[in-house]
């Protein structure tokens, strides 16, 4: 698991996991904003800017420590 964030100003906290899907490894991203309606749901686009989520376009952050 990796704590991530889009590089845009509106980016929200995400977590990414490296999964084996259809014969290859792929990054899968999830909403990590606990107050969000989509918390823990899989995301394919940044909720802030709408850009497609790709590991190379995200930056590492500190994991959320809220209960």
VOVO-181103 format. One record per residue (C-alpha): residue number from 1; residue in three letters; x negated, y negated, z. Coordinates in Angstrom, 1 decimal, padded with zeros to 4 digits, m for minus. Layout:
N
<r><num>NUM</num><residuo>ALA</residuo><x>X</x><y>Y</y><z>Z</z></r>
...
This chain:
67
<r><num>1</num><residuo>UNK</residuo><x>000.0</x><y>000.0</y><z>000.0</z></r>
<r><num>2</num><residuo>UNK</residuo><x>m001.2</x><y>m003.5</y><z>m000.8</z></r>
<r><num>3</num><residuo>UNK</residuo><x>000.2</x><y>m006.8</y><z>000.4</z></r>
<r><num>4</num><residuo>UNK</residuo><x>000.5</x><y>m009.1</y><z>m002.6</z></r>
<r><num>5</num><residuo>UNK</residuo><x>001.9</x><y>m012.4</y><z>m003.8</z></r>
<r><num>6</num><residuo>UNK</residuo><x>002.4</x><y>m014.0</y><z>m007.3</z></r>
<r><num>7</num><residuo>UNK</residuo><x>000.0</x><y>m016.8</y><z>m008.1</z></r>
<r><num>8</num><residuo>UNK</residuo><x>002.8</x><y>m019.2</y><z>m008.8</z></r>
<r><num>9</num><residuo>UNK</residuo><x>003.9</x><y>m021.8</y><z>m006.2</z></r>
<r><num>10</num><residuo>UNK</residuo><x>007.3</x><y>m020.2</y><z>m005.7</z></r>
<r><num>11</num><residuo>UNK</residuo><x>005.9</x><y>m016.6</y><z>m005.3</z></r>
<r><num>12</num><residuo>UNK</residuo><x>007.2</x><y>m014.5</y><z>m002.4</z></r>
<r><num>13</num><residuo>UNK</residuo><x>005.6</x><y>m011.7</y><z>m000.4</z></r>
<r><num>14</num><residuo>UNK</residuo><x>005.5</x><y>m008.4</y><z>m002.1</z></r>
<r><num>15</num><residuo>UNK</residuo><x>004.0</x><y>m005.0</y><z>m001.4</z></r>
<r><num>16</num><residuo>UNK</residuo><x>002.6</x><y>m002.8</y><z>m004.1</z></r>
<r><num>17</num><residuo>UNK</residuo><x>002.1</x><y>001.0</y><z>m004.2</z></r>
<r><num>18</num><residuo>UNK</residuo><x>000.2</x><y>003.0</y><z>m006.8</z></r>
<r><num>19</num><residuo>UNK</residuo><x>002.5</x><y>005.8</y><z>m007.9</z></r>
<r><num>20</num><residuo>UNK</residuo><x>002.2</x><y>008.8</y><z>m010.3</z></r>
<r><num>21</num><residuo>UNK</residuo><x>004.9</x><y>008.2</y><z>m012.9</z></r>
<r><num>22</num><residuo>UNK</residuo><x>005.4</x><y>010.1</y><z>m016.2</z></r>
<r><num>23</num><residuo>UNK</residuo><x>001.8</x><y>011.4</y><z>m016.3</z></r>
<r><num>24</num><residuo>UNK</residuo><x>000.0</x><y>008.3</y><z>m015.3</z></r>
<r><num>25</num><residuo>UNK</residuo><x>m000.7</x><y>006.0</y><z>m012.3</z></r>
<r><num>26</num><residuo>UNK</residuo><x>001.3</x><y>002.8</y><z>m012.2</z></r>
<r><num>27</num><residuo>UNK</residuo><x>001.8</x><y>m000.1</y><z>m009.8</z></r>
<r><num>28</num><residuo>UNK</residuo><x>005.3</x><y>m000.4</y><z>m008.3</z></r>
<r><num>29</num><residuo>UNK</residuo><x>006.2</x><y>m003.6</y><z>m006.5</z></r>
<r><num>30</num><residuo>UNK</residuo><x>008.7</x><y>m004.3</y><z>m003.7</z></r>
<r><num>31</num><residuo>UNK</residuo><x>010.2</x><y>m007.4</y><z>m002.0</z></r>
<r><num>32</num><residuo>UNK</residuo><x>008.5</x><y>m007.9</y><z>001.4</z></r>
<r><num>33</num><residuo>UNK</residuo><x>010.5</x><y>m011.0</y><z>002.5</z></r>
<r><num>34</num><residuo>UNK</residuo><x>012.4</x><y>m009.6</y><z>005.5</z></r>
<r><num>35</num><residuo>UNK</residuo><x>015.1</x><y>m012.4</y><z>005.3</z></r>
<r><num>36</num><residuo>UNK</residuo><x>015.7</x><y>m011.7</y><z>001.6</z></r>
<r><num>37</num><residuo>UNK</residuo><x>018.9</x><y>m010.0</y><z>000.2</z></r>
<r><num>38</num><residuo>UNK</residuo><x>016.6</x><y>m007.8</y><z>m001.8</z></r>
<r><num>39</num><residuo>UNK</residuo><x>014.2</x><y>m006.8</y><z>001.0</z></r>
<r><num>40</num><residuo>UNK</residuo><x>012.5</x><y>m003.5</y><z>000.3</z></r>
<r><num>41</num><residuo>UNK</residuo><x>014.0</x><y>m003.3</y><z>m003.2</z></r>
<r><num>42</num><residuo>UNK</residuo><x>011.8</x><y>m002.6</y><z>m006.2</z></r>
<r><num>43</num><residuo>UNK</residuo><x>011.0</x><y>m005.7</y><z>m008.3</z></r>
<r><num>44</num><residuo>UNK</residuo><x>009.7</x><y>m006.0</y><z>m011.8</z></r>
<r><num>45</num><residuo>UNK</residuo><x>009.6</x><y>m009.8</y><z>m012.0</z></r>
<r><num>46</num><residuo>UNK</residuo><x>008.6</x><y>m012.6</y><z>m009.6</z></r>
<r><num>47</num><residuo>UNK</residuo><x>011.7</x><y>m014.1</y><z>m008.0</z></r>
<r><num>48</num><residuo>UNK</residuo><x>010.0</x><y>m017.5</y><z>m008.0</z></r>
<r><num>49</num><residuo>UNK</residuo><x>008.8</x><y>m018.0</y><z>m011.6</z></r>
<r><num>50</num><residuo>UNK</residuo><x>010.3</x><y>m015.0</y><z>m013.4</z></r>
<r><num>51</num><residuo>UNK</residuo><x>007.0</x><y>m013.7</y><z>m014.7</z></r>
<r><num>52</num><residuo>UNK</residuo><x>006.6</x><y>m009.9</y><z>m015.1</z></r>
<r><num>53</num><residuo>UNK</residuo><x>004.8</x><y>m008.4</y><z>m012.1</z></r>
<r><num>54</num><residuo>UNK</residuo><x>001.4</x><y>m007.0</y><z>m013.0</z></r>
<r><num>55</num><residuo>UNK</residuo><x>m001.4</x><y>m006.2</y><z>m010.5</z></r>
<r><num>56</num><residuo>UNK</residuo><x>m003.9</x><y>m008.4</y><z>m012.3</z></r>
<r><num>57</num><residuo>UNK</residuo><x>m001.6</x><y>m011.4</y><z>m012.0</z></r>
<r><num>58</num><residuo>UNK</residuo><x>m001.1</x><y>m011.1</y><z>m008.2</z></r>
<r><num>59</num><residuo>UNK</residuo><x>m003.3</x><y>m012.0</y><z>m005.3</z></r>
<r><num>60</num><residuo>UNK</residuo><x>m003.9</x><y>m010.1</y><z>m002.1</z></r>
<r><num>61</num><residuo>UNK</residuo><x>m002.4</x><y>m011.4</y><z>001.1</z></r>
<r><num>62</num><residuo>UNK</residuo><x>m002.1</x><y>m010.4</y><z>004.8</z></r>
<r><num>63</num><residuo>UNK</residuo><x>000.7</x><y>m007.9</y><z>005.4</z></r>
<r><num>64</num><residuo>UNK</residuo><x>003.8</x><y>m009.2</y><z>007.1</z></r>
<r><num>65</num><residuo>UNK</residuo><x>003.6</x><y>m008.6</y><z>010.8</z></r>
<r><num>66</num><residuo>UNK</residuo><x>007.2</x><y>m009.4</y><z>011.7</z></r>
<r><num>67</num><residuo>UNK</residuo><x>009.3</x><y>m006.6</y><z>013.2</z></r>
